[in-house]
Amino acid sequence: MGRAFEYRRAAKEKRWDKMSKVFPKLSKAITLAAKEGGSDPEMNFKLRAAIQNAKAENMPKDNIESAIKRASDKELKDFKEVTFEGKGPHGVLVIVETASDNVIRTTANVKSYFNKSDGNLVTPGSLDFMFNRKAVFNIKKSDVNFEEIELEMIDYGLEDLEVNDEEIIIYGDYLSYGNINKGLAKLEIKPSKSLLKRIPTNPIEFSEENLIDIEKMLDKLDDDDDVQQVFTNIS
């Protein structure tokens, strides 16, 4: 009985720890999307995707609505996306996407994570050619007809499909993000998650020892509330 209680308590603490890190990032993504494109998810595909992603992580409805309302806050006039590029431990390439209302603070924090890990930031745009930007949509396999998606979505920008036991994953150029969203809506398909990702053109394998150093820096980035997504060229 005691062991079962401890297990449930540990599981609950793990869930709360995850929410304490994920929810602030999801809230910022929603606020930023609403600030850029308006508060109506039917007219703002980026906001719709941010809400979908929040629901996939079981974010409460009240939190989502509060994040949308924050977009009209005059104090958030400087709230914007900022992207950093750098080289981390053992030469790993890293792109960090942030959502910040204080660029000076965010820059200082991100720079310190690289410097303390024997890495450094590089000029913005330096690593663009090392990554392909893709729109990525995750769809529950049980909700759709694979052949229908493959046939219908090509006209909306689908480039590739990946299938596993639970999901179908759609890949398209990042500029096709809105069109793919439209195509899925036409088919009455709601993705469980959709993101703009940076996929390395030449992924590199690192030794286990090197990965330990790299992951220490990546953990620091992930723990920062301003950091939205982190991409590397790790194979």
PyRosetta script that sets phi, psi and omega in degrees:
from pyrosetta import init, pose_from_sequence

init()
pose = pose_from_sequence("MGRAFEYRRAAKEKRWDKMSKVFPKLSKAITLAAKEGGSDPEMNFKLRAAIQNAKAENMPKDNIESAIKRASDKELKDFKEVTFEGKGPHGVLVIVETASDNVIRTTANVKSYFNKSDGNLVTPGSLDFMFNRKAVFNIKKSDVNFEEIELEMIDYGLEDLEVNDEEIIIYGDYLSYGNINKGLAKLEIKPSKSLLKRIPTNPIEFSEENLIDIEKMLDKLDDDDDVQQVFTNIS")
pose.set_psi(1, -46.2)
pose.set_omega(1, -179.9)
pose.set_phi(2, -63.5)
pose.set_psi(2, -40.7)
pose.set_omega(2, -179.4)
pose.set_phi(3, -65.9)
pose.set_psi(3, -40.2)
pose.set_omega(3, 178.8)
pose.set_phi(4, -63.3)
pose.set_psi(4, -40.6)
pose.set_omega(4, 179.3)
pose.set_phi(5, -62.9)
pose.set_psi(5, -44.9)
pose.set_omega(5, -180.0)
pose.set_phi(6, -62.7)
pose.set_psi(6, -37.9)
pose.set_omega(6, 178.8)
pose.set_phi(7, -63.5)
pose.set_psi(7, -46.4)
pose.set_omega(7, -179.7)
pose.set_phi(8, -63.9)
pose.set_psi(8, -39.5)
pose.set_omega(8, -179.9)
pose.set_phi(9, -65.7)
pose.set_psi(9, -41.9)
pose.set_omega(9, 178.8)
pose.set_phi(10, -63.9)
pose.set_psi(10, -40.6)
pose.set_omega(10, 179.2)
pose.set_phi(11, -64.5)
pose.set_psi(11, -41.0)
pose.set_omega(11, 179.2)
pose.set_phi(12, -64.4)
pose.set_psi(12, -43.1)
pose.set_omega(12, 179.3)
pose.set_phi(13, -62.8)
pose.set_psi(13, -37.4)
pose.set_omega(13, 179.1)
pose.set_phi(14, -64.9)
pose.set_psi(14, -41.7)
pose.set_omega(14, 178.4)
pose.set_phi(15, -63.6)
pose.set_psi(15, -43.4)
pose.set_omega(15, -179.5)
pose.set_phi(16, -65.8)
pose.set_psi(16, -38.0)
pose.set_omega(16, 178.5)
pose.set_phi(17, -62.7)
pose.set_psi(17, -41.8)
pose.set_omega(17, 178.8)
pose.set_phi(18, -64.0)
pose.set_psi(18, -45.8)
pose.set_omega(18, -179.3)
pose.set_phi(19, -63.2)
pose.set_psi(19, -37.4)
pose.set_omega(19, -177.9)
pose.set_phi(20, -64.9)
pose.set_psi(20, -24.1)
pose.set_omega(20, 178.4)
pose.set_phi(21, -94.5)
pose.set_psi(21, -38.9)
pose.set_omega(21, -173.7)
pose.set_phi(22, -80.0)
pose.set_psi(22, -42.8)
pose.set_omega(22, -174.3)
pose.set_phi(23, -59.5)
pose.set_psi(23, -43.2)
pose.set_omega(23, 177.9)
pose.set_phi(24, -61.1)
pose.set_psi(24, -36.6)
pose.set_omega(24, 179.0)
pose.set_phi(25, -68.3)
pose.set_psi(25, -42.5)
pose.set_omega(25, 179.0)
pose.set_phi(26, -64.3)
pose.set_psi(26, -40.1)
pose.set_omega(26, 178.7)
pose.set_phi(27, -61.3)
pose.set_psi(27, -42.9)
pose.set_omega(27, 179.8)
pose.set_phi(28, -65.6)
pose.set_psi(28, -38.5)
pose.set_omega(28, 179.0)
pose.set_phi(29, -63.2)
pose.set_psi(29, -40.6)
pose.set_omega(29, 179.0)
pose.set_phi(30, -66.5)
pose.set_psi(30, -47.3)
pose.set_omega(30, -179.3)
pose.set_phi(31, -60.7)
pose.set_psi(31, -44.1)
pose.set_omega(31, -179.3)
pose.set_phi(32, -64.0)
pose.set_psi(32, -43.1)
pose.set_omega(32, 179.6)
pose.set_phi(33, -63.6)
pose.set_psi(33, -41.9)
pose.set_omega(33, 179.3)
pose.set_phi(34, -68.1)
pose.set_psi(34, -36.9)
pose.set_omega(34, 179.3)
pose.set_phi(35, -65.8)
pose.set_psi(35, -37.9)
pose.set_omega(35, -177.1)
pose.set_phi(36, -79.6)
pose.set_psi(36, -39.1)
pose.set_omega(36, -171.0)
pose.set_phi(37, -125.3)
pose.set_psi(37, 7.9)
pose.set_omega(37, 180.0)
pose.set_phi(38, 98.4)
pose.set_psi(38, 163.2)
pose.set_omega(38, -171.2)
pose.set_phi(39, -91.6)
pose.set_psi(39, 2.1)
pose.set_omega(39, -180.0)
pose.set_phi(40, -96.4)
pose.set_psi(40, 109.3)
pose.set_omega(40, -177.9)
pose.set_phi(41, -63.8)
pose.set_psi(41, -21.1)
pose.set_omega(41, 178.2)
pose.set_phi(42, -71.8)
pose.set_psi(42, -26.7)
pose.set_omega(42, -179.6)
pose.set_phi(43, -103.3)
pose.set_psi(43, -9.2)
pose.set_omega(43, -175.1)
pose.set_phi(44, -125.7)
pose.set_psi(44, 96.0)
pose.set_omega(44, -176.0)
pose.set_phi(45, -63.0)
pose.set_psi(45, -34.4)
pose.set_omega(45, -179.4)
pose.set_phi(46, -66.2)
pose.set_psi(46, -40.0)
pose.set_omega(46, 177.2)
pose.set_phi(47, -66.6)
pose.set_psi(47, -42.0)
pose.set_omega(47, 179.1)
pose.set_phi(48, -58.1)
pose.set_psi(48, -43.3)
pose.set_omega(48, 179.7)
pose.set_phi(49, -65.2)
pose.set_psi(49, -41.8)
pose.set_omega(49, -179.9)
pose.set_phi(50, -62.5)
pose.set_psi(50, -38.5)
pose.set_omega(50, 177.8)
pose.set_phi(51, -68.1)
pose.set_psi(51, -42.1)
pose.set_omega(51, 177.1)
pose.set_phi(52, -57.9)
pose.set_psi(52, -44.8)
pose.set_omega(52, -178.6)
pose.set_phi(53, -65.1)
pose.set_psi(53, -37.0)
pose.set_omega(53, 178.7)
pose.set_phi(54, -66.7)
pose.set_psi(54, -42.6)
pose.set_omega(54, 179.2)
pose.set_phi(55, -64.7)
pose.set_psi(55, -34.5)
pose.set_omega(55, 178.7)
pose.set_phi(56, -63.2)
pose.set_psi(56, -25.5)
pose.set_omega(56, 178.5)
pose.set_phi(57, -98.4)
pose.set_psi(57, 13.2)
pose.set_omega(57, 177.9)
pose.set_phi(58, 62.1)
pose.set_psi(58, 35.1)
pose.set_omega(58, 176.0)
pose.set_phi(59, -72.4)
pose.set_psi(59, 130.3)
pose.set_omega(59, -177.6)
pose.set_phi(60, -60.2)
pose.set_psi(60, 149.0)
pose.set_omega(60, -178.9)
pose.set_phi(61, -58.4)
pose.set_psi(61, -39.6)
pose.set_omega(61, -179.3)
pose.set_phi(62, -62.0)
pose.set_psi(62, -38.7)
pose.set_omega(62, 178.2)
pose.set_phi(63, -64.3)
pose.set_psi(63, -40.7)
pose.set_omega(63, 179.8)
pose.set_phi(64, -63.8)
pose.set_psi(64, -46.4)
pose.set_omega(64, -179.6)
pose.set_phi(65, -64.3)
pose.set_psi(65, -37.8)
pose.set_omega(65, 177.8)
pose.set_phi(66, -64.5)
pose.set_psi(66, -39.2)
pose.set_omega(66, 179.6)
pose.set_phi(67, -64.9)
pose.set_psi(67, -37.7)
pose.set_omega(67, 178.1)
pose.set_phi(68, -66.7)
pose.set_psi(68, -43.5)
pose.set_omega(68, -179.7)
pose.set_phi(69, -63.1)
pose.set_psi(69, -33.5)
pose.set_omega(69, -179.0)
pose.set_phi(70, -61.0)
pose.set_psi(70, -22.9)
pose.set_omega(70, -177.9)
pose.set_phi(71, -62.5)
pose.set_psi(71, -24.5)
pose.set_omega(71, -179.6)
pose.set_phi(72, -92.4)
pose.set_psi(72, 1.7)
pose.set_omega(72, 179.3)
pose.set_phi(73, -68.9)
pose.set_psi(73, 123.5)
pose.set_omega(73, -178.1)
pose.set_phi(74, -62.9)
pose.set_psi(74, -25.4)
pose.set_omega(74, 180.0)
pose.set_phi(75, -70.8)
pose.set_psi(75, -12.7)
pose.set_omega(75, -179.2)
pose.set_phi(76, -99.7)
pose.set_psi(76, 22.9)
pose.set_omega(76, -178.4)
pose.set_phi(77, -61.2)
pose.set_psi(77, -26.2)
pose.set_omega(77, -179.3)
pose.set_phi(78, -96.5)
pose.set_psi(78, 4.8)
pose.set_omega(78, -178.4)
pose.set_phi(79, -70.9)
pose.set_psi(79, 123.0)
pose.set_omega(79, -176.3)
pose.set_phi(80, -158.9)
pose.set_psi(80, 169.9)
pose.set_omega(80, 175.8)
pose.set_phi(81, -83.5)
pose.set_psi(81, 137.4)
pose.set_omega(81, 175.0)
pose.set_phi(82, -135.5)
pose.set_psi(82, 130.6)
pose.set_omega(82, -179.1)
pose.set_phi(83, -112.0)
pose.set_psi(83, 134.5)
pose.set_omega(83, 178.4)
pose.set_phi(84, -117.7)
pose.set_psi(84, 146.8)
pose.set_omega(84, 177.0)
pose.set_phi(85, -127.2)
pose.set_psi(85, 144.6)
pose.set_omega(85, -179.1)
pose.set_phi(86, -165.7)
pose.set_psi(86, 174.3)
pose.set_omega(86, 174.2)
pose.set_phi(87, -113.8)
pose.set_psi(87, 126.0)
pose.set_omega(87, -178.3)
pose.set_phi(88, -98.1)
pose.set_psi(88, -162.3)
pose.set_omega(88, 179.9)
pose.set_phi(89, -56.3)
pose.set_psi(89, 139.1)
pose.set_omega(89, 175.9)
pose.set_phi(90, 62.8)
pose.set_psi(90, 23.4)
pose.set_omega(90, 173.8)
pose.set_phi(91, 81.0)
pose.set_psi(91, 9.3)
pose.set_omega(91, 179.4)
pose.set_phi(92, -62.8)
pose.set_psi(92, 137.8)
pose.set_omega(92, 178.7)
pose.set_phi(93, -90.6)
pose.set_psi(93, 135.5)
pose.set_omega(93, -174.1)
pose.set_phi(94, -136.9)
pose.set_psi(94, 132.6)
pose.set_omega(94, 171.6)
pose.set_phi(95, -118.8)
pose.set_psi(95, 129.4)
pose.set_omega(95, -175.1)
pose.set_phi(96, -119.0)
pose.set_psi(96, 119.6)
pose.set_omega(96, 176.8)
pose.set_phi(97, -101.2)
pose.set_psi(97, 128.5)
pose.set_omega(97, -177.6)
pose.set_phi(98, -126.0)
pose.set_psi(98, 160.9)
pose.set_omega(98, 170.7)
pose.set_phi(99, -125.9)
pose.set_psi(99, 116.0)
pose.set_omega(99, -168.8)
pose.set_phi(100, -137.3)
pose.set_psi(100, 144.4)
pose.set_omega(100, 171.5)
pose.set_phi(101, -104.3)
pose.set_psi(101, 4.6)
pose.set_omega(101, 178.7)
pose.set_phi(102, -149.3)
pose.set_psi(102, 88.9)
pose.set_omega(102, -174.0)
pose.set_phi(103, -62.3)
pose.set_psi(103, -35.2)
pose.set_omega(103, -180.0)
pose.set_phi(104, -61.8)
pose.set_psi(104, -46.2)
pose.set_omega(104, 178.9)
pose.set_phi(105, -62.7)
pose.set_psi(105, -47.1)
pose.set_omega(105, -177.2)
pose.set_phi(106, -63.4)
pose.set_psi(106, -43.2)
pose.set_omega(106, 179.4)
pose.set_phi(107, -61.0)
pose.set_psi(107, -45.0)
pose.set_omega(107, -179.2)
pose.set_phi(108, -62.6)
pose.set_psi(108, -42.3)
pose.set_omega(108, -179.2)
pose.set_phi(109, -65.6)
pose.set_psi(109, -49.0)
pose.set_omega(109, -178.3)
pose.set_phi(110, -62.5)
pose.set_psi(110, -42.8)
pose.set_omega(110, 179.2)
pose.set_phi(111, -60.0)
pose.set_psi(111, -39.4)
pose.set_omega(111, -178.4)
pose.set_phi(112, -67.5)
pose.set_psi(112, -35.2)
pose.set_omega(112, 179.1)
pose.set_phi(113, -63.6)
pose.set_psi(113, -40.6)
pose.set_omega(113, 178.6)
pose.set_phi(114, -69.6)
pose.set_psi(114, -48.3)
pose.set_omega(114, -176.3)
pose.set_phi(115, -61.2)
pose.set_psi(115, -41.3)
pose.set_omega(115, -178.1)
pose.set_phi(116, -73.5)
pose.set_psi(116, -9.1)
pose.set_omega(116, 179.3)
pose.set_phi(117, -110.9)
pose.set_psi(117, 20.7)
pose.set_omega(117, -178.3)
pose.set_phi(118, 61.3)
pose.set_psi(118, 35.2)
pose.set_omega(118, 176.1)
pose.set_phi(119, -121.2)
pose.set_psi(119, -172.1)
pose.set_omega(119, 178.6)
pose.set_phi(120, -161.6)
pose.set_psi(120, 152.7)
pose.set_omega(120, 174.5)
pose.set_phi(121, -78.8)
pose.set_psi(121, 152.4)
pose.set_omega(121, 178.4)
pose.set_phi(122, -122.8)
pose.set_psi(122, 170.9)
pose.set_omega(122, -178.7)
pose.set_phi(123, -60.2)
pose.set_psi(123, 131.6)
pose.set_omega(123, 178.4)
pose.set_phi(124, -53.3)
pose.set_psi(124, 132.8)
pose.set_omega(124, -179.0)
pose.set_phi(125, 97.3)
pose.set_psi(125, -12.7)
pose.set_omega(125, -177.6)
pose.set_phi(126, -63.9)
pose.set_psi(126, -30.9)
pose.set_omega(126, -175.0)
pose.set_phi(127, -104.0)
pose.set_psi(127, 4.0)
pose.set_omega(127, -177.3)
pose.set_phi(128, -54.1)
pose.set_psi(128, -42.3)
pose.set_omega(128, -175.7)
pose.set_phi(129, -72.0)
pose.set_psi(129, -11.2)
pose.set_omega(129, -179.7)
pose.set_phi(130, -90.2)
pose.set_psi(130, -3.4)
pose.set_omega(130, -179.0)
pose.set_phi(131, -136.8)
pose.set_psi(131, 144.1)
pose.set_omega(131, 170.6)
pose.set_phi(132, -100.2)
pose.set_psi(132, 130.7)
pose.set_omega(132, 178.2)
pose.set_phi(133, -87.8)
pose.set_psi(133, 125.3)
pose.set_omega(133, -175.6)
pose.set_phi(134, -130.1)
pose.set_psi(134, 146.1)
pose.set_omega(134, 168.7)
pose.set_phi(135, -88.8)
pose.set_psi(135, 126.6)
pose.set_omega(135, -174.9)
pose.set_phi(136, -125.9)
pose.set_psi(136, 125.6)
pose.set_omega(136, -178.0)
pose.set_phi(137, -122.1)
pose.set_psi(137, 127.0)
pose.set_omega(137, 177.2)
pose.set_phi(138, -100.8)
pose.set_psi(138, 128.2)
pose.set_omega(138, -177.8)
pose.set_phi(139, -129.6)
pose.set_psi(139, 135.4)
pose.set_omega(139, 177.4)
pose.set_phi(140, -64.4)
pose.set_psi(140, 128.5)
pose.set_omega(140, -175.3)
pose.set_phi(141, -59.9)
pose.set_psi(141, -33.6)
pose.set_omega(141, -177.0)
pose.set_phi(142, -71.9)
pose.set_psi(142, -14.3)
pose.set_omega(142, -174.8)
pose.set_phi(143, -91.1)
pose.set_psi(143, -8.0)
pose.set_omega(143, -168.2)
pose.set_phi(144, -139.9)
pose.set_psi(144, 165.8)
pose.set_omega(144, 173.0)
pose.set_phi(145, -101.8)
pose.set_psi(145, 116.2)
pose.set_omega(145, -175.0)
pose.set_phi(146, -56.3)
pose.set_psi(146, -48.0)
pose.set_omega(146, -176.7)
pose.set_phi(147, -64.8)
pose.set_psi(147, -35.3)
pose.set_omega(147, 179.0)
pose.set_phi(148, -65.3)
pose.set_psi(148, -44.0)
pose.set_omega(148, 178.7)
pose.set_phi(149, -61.5)
pose.set_psi(149, -47.9)
pose.set_omega(149, -177.3)
pose.set_phi(150, -60.1)
pose.set_psi(150, -40.1)
pose.set_omega(150, -177.4)
pose.set_phi(151, -75.3)
pose.set_psi(151, -46.8)
pose.set_omega(151, -172.9)
pose.set_phi(152, -77.8)
pose.set_psi(152, -34.5)
pose.set_omega(152, -169.8)
pose.set_phi(153, -83.7)
pose.set_psi(153, -11.2)
pose.set_omega(153, 178.0)
pose.set_phi(154, -58.3)
pose.set_psi(154, -39.1)
pose.set_omega(154, -179.9)
pose.set_phi(155, -68.5)
pose.set_psi(155, -15.2)
pose.set_omega(155, -178.6)
pose.set_phi(156, -102.6)
pose.set_psi(156, 3.0)
pose.set_omega(156, 174.9)
pose.set_phi(157, 113.9)
pose.set_psi(157, 6.6)
pose.set_omega(157, 177.3)
pose.set_phi(158, -62.6)
pose.set_psi(158, 130.9)
pose.set_omega(158, 178.0)
pose.set_phi(159, -110.2)
pose.set_psi(159, -33.0)
pose.set_omega(159, -175.9)
pose.set_phi(160, -156.3)
pose.set_psi(160, 154.8)
pose.set_omega(160, 176.3)
pose.set_phi(161, -126.7)
pose.set_psi(161, 139.8)
pose.set_omega(161, 175.4)
pose.set_phi(162, -125.8)
pose.set_psi(162, 133.9)
pose.set_omega(162, -176.6)
pose.set_phi(163, -123.4)
pose.set_psi(163, 131.2)
pose.set_omega(163, 171.3)
pose.set_phi(164, -125.7)
pose.set_psi(164, -167.7)
pose.set_omega(164, -174.2)
pose.set_phi(165, -63.5)
pose.set_psi(165, -29.4)
pose.set_omega(165, -173.0)
pose.set_phi(166, -115.6)
pose.set_psi(166, -23.9)
pose.set_omega(166, -170.1)
pose.set_phi(167, -134.1)
pose.set_psi(167, 157.3)
pose.set_omega(167, 164.1)
pose.set_phi(168, -111.1)
pose.set_psi(168, 129.5)
pose.set_omega(168, -178.5)
pose.set_phi(169, -114.3)
pose.set_psi(169, 123.0)
pose.set_omega(169, -179.7)
pose.set_phi(170, -97.8)
pose.set_psi(170, 135.3)
pose.set_omega(170, 175.7)
pose.set_phi(171, -119.8)
pose.set_psi(171, 137.8)
pose.set_omega(171, 174.8)
pose.set_phi(172, -151.9)
pose.set_psi(172, 167.0)
pose.set_omega(172, 176.1)
pose.set_phi(173, -60.6)
pose.set_psi(173, 146.3)
pose.set_omega(173, -175.9)
pose.set_phi(174, -61.4)
pose.set_psi(174, -26.4)
pose.set_omega(174, 177.8)
pose.set_phi(175, -71.6)
pose.set_psi(175, -15.1)
pose.set_omega(175, 178.8)
pose.set_phi(176, -93.0)
pose.set_psi(176, 6.9)
pose.set_omega(176, -175.9)
pose.set_phi(177, -53.3)
pose.set_psi(177, -51.0)
pose.set_omega(177, -179.3)
pose.set_phi(178, -64.5)
pose.set_psi(178, -42.2)
pose.set_omega(178, -179.7)
pose.set_phi(179, -64.5)
pose.set_psi(179, -41.7)
pose.set_omega(179, 178.6)
pose.set_phi(180, -63.2)
pose.set_psi(180, -40.7)
pose.set_omega(180, 176.8)
pose.set_phi(181, -59.2)
pose.set_psi(181, -42.7)
pose.set_omega(181, 178.6)
pose.set_phi(182, -62.9)
pose.set_psi(182, -43.8)
pose.set_omega(182, -179.3)
pose.set_phi(183, -62.4)
pose.set_psi(183, -42.0)
pose.set_omega(183, 178.7)
pose.set_phi(184, -66.3)
pose.set_psi(184, -38.5)
pose.set_omega(184, 178.1)
pose.set_phi(185, -64.0)
pose.set_psi(185, -38.0)
pose.set_omega(185, 178.6)
pose.set_phi(186, -62.8)
pose.set_psi(186, -35.0)
pose.set_omega(186, 178.7)
pose.set_phi(187, -86.1)
pose.set_psi(187, 2.9)
pose.set_omega(187, -179.1)
pose.set_phi(188, 59.3)
pose.set_psi(188, 40.8)
pose.set_omega(188, 178.0)
pose.set_phi(189, -110.3)
pose.set_psi(189, 127.0)
pose.set_omega(189, 178.6)
pose.set_phi(190, -107.1)
pose.set_psi(190, 113.0)
pose.set_omega(190, 178.1)
pose.set_phi(191, -63.2)
pose.set_psi(191, 147.0)
pose.set_omega(191, 174.2)
pose.set_phi(192, -77.6)
pose.set_psi(192, -24.4)
pose.set_omega(192, 179.3)
pose.set_phi(193, -159.9)
pose.set_psi(193, 144.6)
pose.set_omega(193, 174.9)
pose.set_phi(194, -147.2)
pose.set_psi(194, 133.8)
pose.set_omega(194, -175.3)
pose.set_phi(195, -143.7)
pose.set_psi(195, 157.9)
pose.set_omega(195, 166.8)
pose.set_phi(196, -95.9)
pose.set_psi(196, 119.4)
pose.set_omega(196, -176.4)
pose.set_phi(197, -119.1)
pose.set_psi(197, 158.5)
pose.set_omega(197, 175.4)
pose.set_phi(198, -112.9)
pose.set_psi(198, 114.6)
pose.set_omega(198, -175.4)
pose.set_phi(199, -106.4)
pose.set_psi(199, 124.8)
pose.set_omega(199, -175.2)
pose.set_phi(200, -63.4)
pose.set_psi(200, 137.8)
pose.set_omega(200, 179.1)
pose.set_phi(201, -78.0)
pose.set_psi(201, -25.0)
pose.set_omega(201, -178.7)
pose.set_phi(202, -138.6)
pose.set_psi(202, 74.5)
pose.set_omega(202, -177.1)
pose.set_phi(203, -62.4)
pose.set_psi(203, 144.7)
pose.set_omega(203, -175.8)
pose.set_phi(204, -116.4)
pose.set_psi(204, 140.4)
pose.set_omega(204, 173.8)
pose.set_phi(205, -90.1)
pose.set_psi(205, 132.0)
pose.set_omega(205, 178.0)
pose.set_phi(206, -114.1)
pose.set_psi(206, 153.0)
pose.set_omega(206, 178.7)
pose.set_phi(207, -69.9)
pose.set_psi(207, 160.8)
pose.set_omega(207, 179.8)
pose.set_phi(208, -59.9)
pose.set_psi(208, -38.2)
pose.set_omega(208, 179.1)
pose.set_phi(209, -64.2)
pose.set_psi(209, -43.1)
pose.set_omega(209, 179.1)
pose.set_phi(210, -66.6)
pose.set_psi(210, -37.2)
pose.set_omega(210, -179.6)
pose.set_phi(211, -63.6)
pose.set_psi(211, -31.6)
pose.set_omega(211, 177.6)
pose.set_phi(212, -60.5)
pose.set_psi(212, -46.4)
pose.set_omega(212, 178.7)
pose.set_phi(213, -64.5)
pose.set_psi(213, -42.0)
pose.set_omega(213, -178.7)
pose.set_phi(214, -64.2)
pose.set_psi(214, -44.8)
pose.set_omega(214, -176.3)
pose.set_phi(215, -67.1)
pose.set_psi(215, -29.0)
pose.set_omega(215, 176.1)
pose.set_phi(216, -61.3)
pose.set_psi(216, -42.8)
pose.set_omega(216, 178.4)
pose.set_phi(217, -69.6)
pose.set_psi(217, -41.0)
pose.set_omega(217, -179.9)
pose.set_phi(218, -63.5)
pose.set_psi(218, -35.9)
pose.set_omega(218, 177.4)
pose.set_phi(219, -63.2)
pose.set_psi(219, -40.6)
pose.set_omega(219, 178.4)
pose.set_phi(220, -63.1)
pose.set_psi(220, -40.7)
pose.set_omega(220, 178.1)
pose.set_phi(221, -65.2)
pose.set_psi(221, -45.3)
pose.set_omega(221, -178.8)
pose.set_phi(222, -62.0)
pose.set_psi(222, -31.5)
pose.set_omega(222, -178.2)
pose.set_phi(223, -77.2)
pose.set_psi(223, -12.5)
pose.set_omega(223, -179.4)
pose.set_phi(224, -80.2)
pose.set_psi(224, 125.1)
pose.set_omega(224, -176.9)
pose.set_phi(225, -62.7)
pose.set_psi(225, -26.0)
pose.set_omega(225, -179.3)
pose.set_phi(226, -76.6)
pose.set_psi(226, -21.0)
pose.set_omega(226, -176.6)
pose.set_phi(227, -80.4)
pose.set_psi(227, 125.6)
pose.set_omega(227, -179.8)
pose.set_phi(228, -96.2)
pose.set_psi(228, -51.8)
pose.set_omega(228, -179.9)
pose.set_phi(229, -142.1)
pose.set_psi(229, 148.5)
pose.set_omega(229, 178.0)
pose.set_phi(230, -128.8)
pose.set_psi(230, 130.0)
pose.set_omega(230, -179.9)
pose.set_phi(231, -123.0)
pose.set_psi(231, 142.1)
pose.set_omega(231, 178.7)
pose.set_phi(232, -133.4)
pose.set_psi(232, 172.8)
pose.set_omega(232, 175.3)
pose.set_phi(233, -100.9)
pose.set_psi(233, 25.3)
pose.set_omega(233, 176.6)
pose.set_phi(234, -70.8)
pose.set_psi(234, 132.3)
pose.set_omega(234, 179.9)
pose.set_phi(235, -66.4)
pose.dump_pdb("model.pdb")
